[in-house]
Amino acid sequence: MPQQRDRQRDDARSRGTGFSAVNLAVMAGAYLDIAPRDIPHAGSITRIVQQLGGAFGAAVLAVILQRQLATHLATHPAAFAHSFLWALVFSAIAFVPAVLLPGRSRAETAAPAVTVPE
């Protein structure tokens, strides 16, 4: 049993690290085109949307799980599997617009030429 707890703790740490890395990259990309004076407002709005979206998503998945557990046909593993499937579907739906976001051209991302004064 202690080995299983160690593995679960390690899995949770890995997941947390992965989520943090993804969130950092997304936030850095979101702030690229924002004027420095607007960053505090954008940060507040972004954080509020993240909190509301996370709470709403967790609530939807909890309702799906509860409905599955309430049906007499669903066993516990099947109910959790069904709920996880919905989580994957929601992730796939969110992935589509993310892929369609416009990218930057090479000219925009290239480093500016450095001129050395003589």
C-alpha positions in Angstrom: 0.0 0.0 0.0 2.8 2.5 0.7 4.2 1.9 -2.8 0.9 2.8 -4.3 0.7 6.0 -2.3 4.2 7.0 -3.4 3.3 6.4 -7.0 0.1 8.4 -6.7 2.0 11.3 -5.1 4.6 11.1 -7.9 1.8 11.1 -10.5 0.2 14.1 -8.9 3.5 16.0 -8.9 4.1 15.2 -12.5 0.6 16.3 -13.4 1.1 19.5 -11.5 4.4 20.2 -13.1 2.9 19.6 -16.6 -0.1 21.9 -15.9 2.2 24.6 -14.7 4.5 24.4 -17.7 1.5 24.6 -20.1 -0.1 27.4 -18.2 3.1 29.4 -18.2 3.5 29.0 -22.0 -0.1 30.0 -22.7 0.1 33.0 -20.4 3.4 34.2 -22.0 1.8 34.0 -25.4 -1.3 35.8 -24.3 0.6 38.8 -23.0 2.8 39.2 -26.1 0.6 41.7 -27.9 -0.7 43.6 -24.8 0.6 47.1 -24.0 2.5 47.2 -20.8 -0.1 49.5 -19.2 -2.9 47.0 -19.9 -1.1 43.9 -18.4 -2.6 44.2 -14.9 -6.1 44.3 -16.2 -5.5 41.5 -18.6 -3.9 39.4 -15.8 -7.0 39.9 -13.6 -9.4 39.1 -16.3 -7.4 36.0 -17.4 -7.3 34.7 -13.8 -11.0 35.2 -13.3 -11.8 33.4 -16.5 -9.5 30.5 -15.5 -11.2 30.2 -12.1 -14.7 30.3 -13.6 -13.8 27.9 -16.4 -12.2 25.4 -14.0 -15.1 25.5 -11.6 -17.7 25.1 -14.4 -15.8 22.2 -15.9 -15.4 20.4 -12.6 -19.1 20.9 -11.9 -20.1 19.5 -15.3 -17.9 16.5 -14.9 -19.3 15.9 -11.3 -22.8 16.0 -12.6 -22.0 13.5 -15.4 -20.3 11.2 -12.8 -23.3 11.5 -10.4 -25.8 10.7 -13.1 -23.7 7.7 -14.1 -23.5 6.5 -10.5 -27.3 7.0 -10.1 -28.2 4.7 -12.9 -28.6 1.1 -11.7 -26.7 -0.2 -14.8 -23.5 1.7 -14.2 -20.9 0.2 -12.0 -18.4 2.4 -10.3 -15.5 1.7 -12.7 -17.8 2.2 -15.7 -19.2 5.4 -14.3 -15.7 6.8 -13.9 -14.6 5.6 -17.3 -17.6 7.3 -18.8 -16.9 10.6 -17.0 -13.2 10.4 -18.1 -14.4 9.9 -21.7 -16.4 13.1 -21.4 -13.3 14.9 -20.1 -11.4 13.7 -23.2 -14.2 14.9 -25.5 -14.3 18.3 -23.9 -10.5 18.5 -24.2 -10.7 17.6 -27.9 -13.4 20.2 -28.5 -11.1 22.8 -26.8 -8.2 21.7 -28.9 -9.8 22.5 -32.2 -10.0 26.3 -31.8 -6.6 26.2 -30.2 -5.1 24.7 -33.4 -6.9 27.3 -35.5 -5.4 30.3 -33.7 -3.3 32.4 -36.0 0.4 32.0 -35.8 3.1 34.5 -36.1 5.1 34.9 -39.3 8.9 34.4 -39.2 9.5 38.1 -39.7 7.5 38.9 -36.6 9.4 36.3 -34.5 12.8 37.0 -35.8 15.2 38.8 -33.5 15.7 42.4 -34.3 19.0 43.4 -35.9 21.4 44.8 -33.4 23.3 47.8 -34.4 26.5 48.7 -32.6 27.3 52.4 -32.3 30.7 53.4 -33.5 
